[in-house]
Amino acid sequence: MSSNADSFGHIFQHSSSGEDAAPRASTTAGGRGEQEPEVVWEAANLLEAQIVKGRLESEGIPAVIRGEALGQIYGLTTGNLAATDVLVPGPLADQARAILATDVEWNEEDWDDVEDADSAQEEA
């Protein structure tokens, strides 16, 4: 055996009872099972998906966007290649759907704060 094989010799050793040691398969959750991501929003395009993702993240729910790469490469905004899904971890899917089912309420003060922040950023 080479020196590399010697350092990994414990992998190839036989059991002391004379039987061959069966390889052990280990399994980890790795995002499977109840942690499997669920689609909570089917967006018409990437822009809509980014808005939905931002809304969920502002509420503390991690989200990812999944869509056809070709649609993003060519900047498509309509059609099947532009369609994009927003996914969240399985245990948070119901909470995410509830958040997305509610309307966002804006008032004049919120909008004034955004405009003030934009003008301050432009001056800097």
C-alpha positions as CSV (number, residue, x, y, z in Angstrom):
1,M,0.0,0.0,0.0
2,S,1.1,3.5,-0.6
3,S,1.5,6.0,2.2
4,N,-1.9,7.6,1.4
5,A,-3.5,4.2,1.7
6,D,-1.8,3.7,5.0
7,S,-3.3,6.9,6.4
8,F,-6.7,5.7,5.4
9,G,-6.1,2.1,6.4
10,H,-8.8,2.1,9.0
11,I,-11.4,2.4,6.3
12,F,-10.2,-0.9,4.7
13,Q,-9.7,-2.9,7.9
14,H,-11.7,-6.0,8.5
15,S,-13.5,-6.6,11.8
16,S,-11.7,-8.7,14.5
17,S,-14.4,-11.5,14.2
18,G,-13.2,-12.3,10.8
19,E,-16.2,-11.0,9.0
20,D,-15.9,-8.2,6.5
21,A,-16.9,-4.9,7.9
22,A,-19.9,-3.7,6.1
23,P,-19.7,-0.2,4.8
24,R,-21.8,2.2,7.0
25,A,-24.0,4.6,5.3
26,S,-24.6,7.8,7.2
27,T,-27.6,10.0,6.6
28,T,-28.0,13.6,7.5
29,A,-31.0,15.9,7.2
30,G,-29.3,18.1,4.7
31,G,-32.4,20.1,3.9
32,R,-34.6,17.0,3.5
33,G,-37.6,16.0,5.4
34,E,-39.5,18.7,7.2
35,Q,-36.7,21.2,6.3
36,E,-37.4,20.7,2.6
37,P,-38.0,24.1,0.9
38,E,-41.6,24.8,-0.1
39,V,-42.8,27.1,-2.9
40,V,-44.9,29.8,-1.3
41,W,-45.2,32.1,-4.3
42,E,-45.2,31.6,-8.0
43,A,-44.0,34.9,-9.5
44,A,-44.5,36.0,-13.1
45,N,-40.9,37.2,-13.3
46,L,-37.7,37.9,-11.3
47,L,-38.7,41.4,-10.2
48,E,-41.9,40.1,-8.6
49,A,-40.0,37.3,-6.9
50,Q,-37.4,39.7,-5.5
51,I,-40.2,41.9,-4.0
52,V,-41.9,38.9,-2.4
53,K,-38.5,37.6,-1.1
54,G,-37.8,41.1,0.4
55,R,-41.2,41.1,2.1
56,L,-40.6,37.7,3.7
57,E,-37.1,38.6,4.8
58,S,-38.3,41.8,6.3
59,E,-40.5,39.6,8.5
60,G,-37.6,37.4,9.5
61,I,-38.3,34.5,7.1
62,P,-35.4,33.3,5.0
63,A,-36.3,32.9,1.3
64,V,-34.7,31.9,-1.9
65,I,-35.6,32.5,-5.6
66,R,-35.7,29.6,-8.1
67,G,-36.2,30.2,-11.8
68,E,-35.0,29.4,-15.2
69,A,-31.5,30.8,-15.8
70,L,-32.2,31.4,-19.4
71,G,-35.0,33.9,-18.5
72,Q,-32.6,35.8,-16.3
73,I,-29.8,35.8,-18.8
74,Y,-32.0,37.3,-21.5
75,G,-33.9,39.6,-19.1
76,L,-37.3,38.0,-20.0
77,T,-40.2,39.5,-18.1
78,T,-43.1,37.4,-19.4
79,G,-43.7,33.8,-20.4
80,N,-42.7,30.4,-19.0
81,L,-38.9,31.2,-19.0
82,A,-39.5,34.3,-16.9
83,A,-41.6,32.4,-14.3
84,T,-39.9,32.3,-10.9
85,D,-40.7,30.6,-7.6
86,V,-40.1,31.9,-4.1
87,L,-39.2,29.1,-1.6
88,V,-38.9,29.1,2.2
89,P,-38.0,26.3,4.7
90,G,-41.0,23.9,5.2
91,P,-41.7,24.7,8.8
92,L,-42.1,28.4,7.9
93,A,-44.2,27.9,4.8
94,D,-47.6,28.5,6.5
95,Q,-46.3,31.6,8.2
96,A,-44.9,32.9,5.0
97,R,-48.2,32.3,3.1
98,A,-50.1,34.1,5.9
99,I,-47.8,37.1,5.6
100,L,-48.1,37.2,1.8
101,A,-51.9,37.0,2.1
102,T,-52.0,40.3,4.0
103,D,-51.9,43.7,2.4
104,V,-49.0,46.1,3.1
105,E,-50.3,49.4,4.5
106,W,-48.5,52.6,3.6
107,N,-49.1,56.0,5.1
108,E,-47.9,59.4,4.1
109,E,-45.3,59.5,6.9
110,D,-43.6,56.3,5.7
111,W,-43.4,57.6,2.2
112,D,-42.0,61.0,3.4
113,D,-39.2,59.0,5.3
114,V,-38.2,57.2,2.2
115,E,-38.1,60.4,0.2
116,D,-36.0,62.1,2.9
117,A,-33.6,59.3,3.0
118,D,-33.2,59.3,-0.8
119,S,-32.6,63.1,-0.9
120,A,-30.0,62.8,1.9
121,Q,-28.2,60.0,0.1
122,E,-28.1,62.1,-3.1
123,E,-26.5,65.1,-1.2
124,A,-23.8,62.9,0.3
